[in-house]
Amino acid sequence: MSENNNSIGMNELVNYEKKSYSAFMKFIMETLWKCGGSDKKILEYAPYSDHIKHAGIGGVVVATTVMAILAMGFAMHTIFASPDPSGAIDPITGEVALKGNWWITAPVALIWGLIIFNLDRFIVSTVKGDGTENITIIPKKGKSSELLAMAPRLFMAIIIGLTISAPLETYIFKREIYREWKLSMKQLALSEEYRIEQENINLNKRTHAQFEEKDKQVKLQQEKYDKANQEYQDELSGKNTGNGWGDGPVAKKKERIKDLELQELNRLREELATIEKEKEKFKAEVETQKEKSTKEVLASKPGFLDQIMMLERLAHTGKKVAKFDPVTNEVIKGKEDEIYGKASAPIWLVRILFMIIEVAPVIFKFMLNKSSYDWMQQNVEQILEAKQGISLHEVIDEKNNMHVYRENYNASRIAEVTKQQNDLEKENAIHAMRLYAAKEKEEIDKDPDKFIKND
């Protein structure tokens, strides 16, 4: 009696009718089922656990779609961004904020999200395990290798996960990326200054050589002028003759020589001043080039690819500076302090997180045990096949391996009917030909001359 009561209680507990939800929850559940590629009509009659399981699979597909939209949105925002006209300051970079072009960002991000949604939905919809929680690695009797079947789907899921993670990583590590960008730009600015100096060094040497040569000529000419002027002064004072002051023809000749030397000296001085101006001008131009190049480099903003490269640089290199002794207030040669090390661990943790989100549905579907939904789905498929005249047959070969093949009864029936119809039409045609031949033979017997013509 108690067993009967227990049985009745279980029958009352288990509801084999459709599960009912509120209008809002019904919309949510059915949407998630469709996103996961599940059959709504079968799931309605499946246990609640199957409802949750397939809604979870659809939820992961929706989550990856949302992440793909956000990732492409960040990428398009970076690629097509321009300085904010209002001059608002970005709290992370401390510079003028960048404003994206929503007319490009929104449609491209949505299209990319739909592409990822379609790929994810295809991946989870085509995954079918052997119905056990263990993933078959080595093919066994009657079971193929699930790992081999999983490999292409896993590869696609990993690629999608990495593609989605890259733009989001640039946003998550934005502060660190901009810090590395500024350090890189300072190093690039110094490199550009050195390059400009090297490009102009030969021209600078040539100008400097001209200046040195002209300076020597000025000094020599100065000596000539000083000598000519001294001789002229000596002639005027009578030092050479001992007769006192003299302003005669010799003095006038020496005065002309002195004036010519002075003219030559002034000419050389002007040429030297011109070369010196060119030298200073050249030096100023080089400094201007260096300053302009430095400003352009330091003012440049990182694009999307630049941010990816800075992220890889953070993952592979740290930052070291020369060790400083606070006691002596000097730099200790040969020793360095590490400001920060390689950031590969946190960066790869974020990447792996996105890859796990993308890969998890594939792995879990191979690890799921067959549930009521799976058996009901298989039953419905067989019923639909049977209604279309398709039958499954199991055959065991000589090695005791079971093979399943399908036989199409409708096609066989149509082929048999067509064959019978053709055979009957053939028999009727032969019979008609025989009757016609017999009738024609009777007419020949009655009047042979009618059928014989003599030309």
Secondary structure, 3 states (H helix, E strand, C coil): CHHHHHHHHHHHHCCCCCCCCCHHHHHHHHHHHHHCCCCHHHHCCCCHHHHHHHHHHHHHHHHHHHHHHHHHHHHHHHHCCEECCCCCECCCCCCECEECCHHHHHHHHHHHHHHHHHHHHHHHHHCCCCCCCCCCCCCECCECCHHHHHHHHHHHHHHHHHHHHHHHHHHHCHHHHHHHHHHHHHHHHHHHHHHHHHHHHHHHHHHHHHHHHHHHHHHHHHHHHHHHHHHHHHHHHCCCCCCCCCCCHHHHHHHHHHHHHHHHHHHHHHHHHHHHHHHHHHHHHHHHHHHHHHHHHHHCCCCHHHHHHHHHHHHHCCEEEEEEECCCCEEEEEEEEEEECCCHHHHHHHHHHHHHHHHHHHHHHHHCCCCHHHHHHHHHHHHHHHHCCEEEEEEECCCCCEEEEEEEHHHHHHHHHHHHHHHHHHHHHHHHHHHHHHHHHHHHHHCHHHHCCCC
